[in-house]
Every structure is written in structure tokens, then in C-alpha cells.
């Protein structure tokens, strides 16, 4: 006869087997697309996405606004923020950041308010909700802005602006500072800013109010002259950060000291296949939620470069270069489950859905292509009941 413990073991095994046979439960998301406005695009577009099937619906205009090139969501999910890269505010020639309320049923957006971004040509933003701050990277002005987030989600005017200075070796693209992204580190103690014009990753200690941005010691890490750091992505364990260099199409993997906020470069790899000699540049980088894979987009080669990441060292090994089935993939994003990737082809007005191989990280096109005019950013937002 079975002992009581053996009966329990068999029962548990039976439950686990039953659960393993259940279909993966699907969840619906809104996907918002930032665009460059012009003859075709009018602002931010929205589609619906099912994370079980990978189905992406046709895109609809969520709100009219000028060149909302990068988007971010408040963690409570009711307010979305967008930089207006081609917008100027007042006589200061600063760009704009706008807060939008999210309509739960339709996903439509309504403008709440706009504020100056702290410099010209804002192209990236991130939120530090614990301190109630929104940070902007101002490419045209080479500065970083810190704006207060009010209790209702609206924005206040910048309370702190850090102006970068200097230049690097490329006279056309690096004649001055060009802040290109702002990222909180995993511990939310430091802000890392890729400055393409300086070949530096600037590091700021975070604080409150006027002390929001204080240069770290040391205040930056450098990459190779002419590399042009554009975006970066952390490993989930916070021990490594991958810096994407736009101008020379490389990824620099750096060990990251979370206590001191310092980076130490350990490896640089090309995002291009051997032998490619055409004109191209990098745009976006993202780490898979598992930490096992790293993805980067090539504009010109028009592909997503896929790498396997070593857990202990963070070092990258090439897996493949998957064509994005369109032109100029300025941005791409993984869905929250890590099972799907959306590639936004700015030059062909298309968003293409790919399936992610959980074992290798390789991408497989699903056959779905959705028309979005000049897409340059995508943001998943869980649909609200």
C-alpha cells in the first residue's frame, strides 16, 4: 500500500502534469507606436496585441501630436508620456514632453499638458516614479532634463537641466554633445546617459528636487572614438550593461558596479555579419527577459542581430542576423512574455511580428505585417478592464 507521503507525491505530480497540458493563457495589450509625423503620420497610433497568438491588429490613430518619437508609461498605466522631437516650446527653442491620459476601453489618448524638455530635439525619456521625476535626453541640445511628475500624472517645468559639453572625432555627427538616451540603473540610484557626440556614457547620482542630477565620480565611461553610443540595456541581474554604438555598429559589454555606478568595458562585438560593407548604423538594443539573449537593430543592413549572452560574464556570441522584412528598423521591442518581437521599419511604414525561439533566441517571422506610418517606437501597455 502507498504511504501517505507517496500518495501526496503522486497527487502533486498529477496536478503538475495537468497544469503543463493547459494552454498558455493569453493577455491583451495595447501597443502604442511613436512616429515621425508628415505626409502620412499624424501622431501616436495604437494596435491590440494578443500574447497567446501573437496577433497584432490594424493600427488606429490614438491622438494627433507632432513627431512623438519616444514613449514611456507611468507604472499605474493611466498616463503615457511622449517627447516631441520636432516641437519647440516658447522662445527657448526647447523641445516638448507631453502627458496623455489613457482611455481604458479604447486605448485612445487625451493630452493632459506639455512642458519644455530641458533642451532642443528630445529623443528619449524614462521615469523615476519613486522620486516623482521624468528624465529626458535632448539630442539637439546635448542636455538632460528632469521634470517633476505631479500626483495626477501631469508634468511640471524642468527643475534640473544638465548641459553636456565637448566633441569627438566625427566632424559630421560629433561636432558637439548629443544626449541620446536616459536609463535608470536596476537599483534606481544612478541615471546612465549615452551621449553620441562625446563617445561617453554619462553617469548621474539621483536625488530629489534640484539635486535630481549630480555627476557621479567618475562622471562618465568612454567608448572607442567615433563609436557613437546611442542606447543601452541592462542584464536582469544588473551586473552587466550592453551599450549600442550607432556609428560603428558595435555593442560594448561592460561590467557594472551597482554600488559605485561605474562601467568597465570587457568586450566589443560587431552587430553585422562578416563581409558586409554597405552603409548602415545601429538603432535599438534590448535584452530578453531571461537575460539569455540580446537583440540589436541594423539600419541599412535592415536586420535584427541576435546574440546569446553568457550568464557569468555577460559576453555575447552571435546567433543570427534576421531580416526585418522592411527598411530602416529604427526600433523594435519584445513583448512582456519574451515570446514575440515587433520590428518597426521606419522606411517602409511597417511593423512586422516575429516569434522568439525560447531555446536559441532566434527569430521567425509569423507572416504578420501591420501598416504604421514612419514608426520609430513601440510600447506595450496592458489592456485595462
Secondary structure, DSSP 8 states (H G I E B T S, - for coil): ---HHHHHHHHHHHHHHHHHHS-----EEEEEEEE--SSS--EEEEEEEETTTTEE---EEEEE-S-EEEEEE-TTSSEEEEEEEEEEEGGGTEEEEEEEEE-TTT--EEEEEEEE-SSSSEEEEEEETTTTEEEEEETTTTEEEEEEE-TTS-EEEEEEEEE-----S-TTT-SS--EEEEEE-TTSSEEEEEETTTTEEEEEEE-SGGGSEEEEEEEEEE--TT--EEEEEE-TTSSEEEEEETTTTEEEEEEEETTTTEEEEEEEEESS-TT--S--EEEEEEE-TTSSEEEEEEETTTEEEEEEE-TTT--EEEEEEEE-SSS-EEEEEE-TTSSEEEEEEGGGTEEEEEEE-TTT--EEEEEEEEE-TTEEEEEEEE---
